[in-house]
């Protein structure tokens, strides 16, 4: 590579720009344009000329939509607090390394790689009325009839926890065990 003189760009700078352009183009086409188009469409109702907040007013004044947003917050906020708290405590405890750390990390990467559909099938097979969890508790005599742990609030919370915890934990573990300036 030729070394740059003064204010002249080097071949390395030109190569970096050539590699960056396709990535930027992809992000613009697949993310930025749809986002901006969605905002534009929501601000331009079909029956009105010009920009208007009529779509937003209609959405938030509809009782059904308002209830849907409220249910979403009722599920998302507690789940997020539990996931982040538990992940932070566990990551902070593991920041300097513990016994079986790689095994724990590998087990937590598994739900990420399986995908949501396979994870949901696994939850139904494990926590369902005829799943392993209930079969063990019924066999030990702890329960006389199965608990309802799927297709309800508890099932949604379990599912969200199992989907979100590995992402949150691994990200926080990377942050808290990252380079330390005191070494």
C-alpha positions as CSV (number, residue, x, y, z in Angstrom):
1,X,0.0,0.0,0.0
2,X,1.2,3.5,-0.8
3,X,1.7,5.8,2.1
4,X,-0.4,9.0,1.9
5,X,1.3,12.4,1.7
6,X,-0.1,15.4,3.5
7,X,-3.9,15.6,2.9
8,X,-4.0,12.9,0.2
9,X,-6.1,9.8,0.9
10,X,-4.2,6.5,1.0
11,X,-5.1,3.3,-0.8
12,X,-6.2,1.9,2.5
13,X,-8.7,4.7,3.0
14,X,-10.1,4.1,-0.5
15,X,-10.4,0.4,0.2
16,X,-12.1,1.0,3.5
17,X,-14.6,3.3,1.8
18,X,-15.2,0.7,-1.0
19,X,-16.0,-2.0,1.6
20,X,-18.2,0.4,3.7
21,X,-20.5,1.5,0.8
22,X,-22.3,-1.8,0.3
23,X,-23.0,-2.1,4.1
24,X,-24.3,1.4,4.3
25,X,-26.5,0.9,1.3
26,X,-27.9,-2.3,2.8
27,X,-28.7,-0.5,6.1
28,X,-30.3,2.4,4.3
29,X,-32.5,0.2,2.1
30,X,-33.5,-2.4,4.7
31,X,-33.8,-0.3,7.9
32,X,-33.6,3.5,7.5
33,X,-36.0,3.8,4.5
34,X,-38.8,1.5,5.9
35,X,-38.6,3.4,9.2
36,X,-38.8,6.8,7.7
37,X,-41.6,5.6,5.2
38,X,-43.6,4.2,8.2
39,X,-43.4,7.5,10.0
40,X,-44.3,9.4,6.8
41,X,-47.3,7.1,6.2
42,X,-48.5,7.4,9.8
43,X,-48.4,11.2,9.5
44,X,-50.4,11.3,6.2
45,X,-53.9,9.8,6.7
46,X,-55.6,8.6,3.5
47,X,-58.6,10.9,3.7
48,X,-56.8,14.1,4.8
49,X,-54.4,16.3,2.8
50,X,-51.1,17.2,4.5
51,X,-49.6,16.0,7.7
52,X,-51.8,15.1,10.7
53,X,-51.7,13.2,14.0
54,X,-55.1,11.7,13.3
55,X,-53.7,8.2,13.0
56,X,-52.1,8.5,16.4
57,X,-55.2,10.1,18.0
58,X,-57.3,7.3,16.6
59,X,-55.0,4.6,17.9
60,X,-54.7,5.9,21.4
61,X,-58.4,6.8,21.7
62,X,-59.5,3.3,20.7
63,X,-60.2,1.3,23.8
64,X,-59.1,-2.0,22.3
65,X,-55.7,-0.5,21.2
66,X,-55.3,1.2,24.6
67,X,-55.9,-2.1,26.4
68,X,-53.4,-3.9,24.1
69,X,-50.7,-1.3,24.9
70,X,-51.4,-1.7,28.6
71,X,-51.2,-5.5,28.5
72,X,-47.9,-5.2,26.6
73,X,-46.5,-2.9,29.3
74,X,-47.9,-5.2,32.0
75,X,-45.9,-8.1,30.6
76,X,-42.8,-6.3,29.3
77,X,-41.8,-4.1,32.2
78,X,-41.8,-6.8,35.0
79,X,-40.1,-9.2,32.7
80,X,-37.4,-6.7,31.7
81,X,-36.7,-5.8,35.4
82,X,-36.4,-9.5,36.4
83,X,-34.2,-10.4,33.4
84,X,-31.8,-7.5,33.8
85,X,-31.6,-7.9,37.6
86,X,-30.9,-11.6,37.4
87,X,-28.5,-11.3,34.5
88,X,-26.6,-8.5,36.2
89,X,-26.2,-10.4,39.4
90,X,-25.1,-13.5,37.7
91,X,-22.8,-11.7,35.3
92,X,-21.2,-9.7,38.1
93,X,-20.6,-12.9,40.1
94,X,-19.0,-14.5,37.0
95,X,-16.9,-11.5,36.0
96,X,-13.6,-13.0,37.2
97,X,-14.4,-16.5,36.1
98,X,-16.0,-19.4,37.9
99,X,-15.9,-23.1,37.7
100,X,-17.8,-24.4,34.6
101,X,-18.1,-20.9,33.2
102,X,-17.7,-22.1,29.6
103,X,-20.3,-24.8,30.1
104,X,-22.8,-22.2,31.5
105,X,-22.1,-19.9,28.6
106,X,-22.5,-22.7,26.1
107,X,-25.9,-23.7,27.7
108,X,-27.0,-20.1,27.5
109,X,-26.0,-19.8,23.8
110,X,-28.2,-22.8,23.0
111,X,-31.6,-21.0,23.2
112,X,-30.2,-18.2,21.1
113,X,-29.2,-20.6,18.3
114,X,-32.4,-22.6,18.5
115,X,-34.8,-19.9,17.5
116,X,-38.1,-18.8,18.9
117,X,-40.3,-21.5,17.3
118,X,-38.2,-24.4,18.6
119,X,-37.9,-22.8,22.0
120,X,-41.7,-22.4,22.2
121,X,-42.2,-26.1,21.2
122,X,-39.7,-27.0,23.9
123,X,-41.6,-25.0,26.5
124,X,-44.9,-26.6,25.5
125,X,-43.3,-30.1,25.7
126,X,-41.7,-29.4,29.1
127,X,-44.2,-27.2,30.9
128,X,-47.4,-28.4,29.2
129,X,-50.0,-30.4,31.0
130,X,-48.4,-33.7,29.9
131,X,-44.8,-32.3,29.9
132,X,-41.8,-33.6,31.7
133,X,-42.1,-31.0,34.5
134,X,-45.6,-32.1,35.5
135,X,-44.8,-35.8,35.0
136,X,-41.9,-35.5,37.5
137,X,-43.9,-33.6,40.0
138,X,-46.9,-35.9,39.7
139,X,-44.7,-39.0,40.0
140,X,-43.0,-37.7,43.1
141,X,-46.5,-36.9,44.6
142,X,-45.8,-33.2,44.9
143,X,-48.8,-32.4,42.7
144,X,-52.1,-34.1,42.4
145,X,-53.1,-32.4,39.1
146,X,-50.9,-30.4,36.6
147,X,-50.4,-26.6,37.0
148,X,-51.4,-24.4,34.1
149,X,-48.1,-23.0,33.0
150,X,-48.7,-22.4,29.3
151,X,-51.1,-20.3,27.2
152,X,-51.5,-17.8,30.1
153,X,-49.6,-14.9,31.8
154,X,-47.2,-17.3,33.5
155,X,-46.4,-19.0,30.2
156,X,-45.7,-15.8,28.5
157,X,-43.4,-14.6,31.3
158,X,-41.5,-17.9,31.2
159,X,-41.2,-17.8,27.5
160,X,-40.0,-14.2,27.4
161,X,-37.5,-14.9,30.3
162,X,-36.0,-17.9,28.4
163,X,-35.7,-15.9,25.2
164,X,-34.3,-12.7,26.7
165,X,-32.1,-13.8,29.5
166,X,-29.3,-15.4,27.4
167,X,-29.0,-12.2,25.3
168,X,-29.0,-9.9,28.3
169,X,-26.7,-12.1,30.4
170,X,-24.0,-12.7,27.7
171,X,-24.0,-9.0,26.8
172,X,-23.6,-7.9,30.5
173,X,-21.0,-10.6,31.1
174,X,-19.0,-9.1,28.2
175,X,-19.3,-5.7,29.7
176,X,-18.4,-6.5,33.3
177,X,-15.6,-8.9,32.5
178,X,-14.1,-6.7,29.8
179,X,-10.7,-5.1,29.9
180,X,-9.8,-3.6,33.2
181,X,-7.6,-0.5,33.4
182,X,-6.1,-1.6,36.8
183,X,-4.2,-4.6,35.5
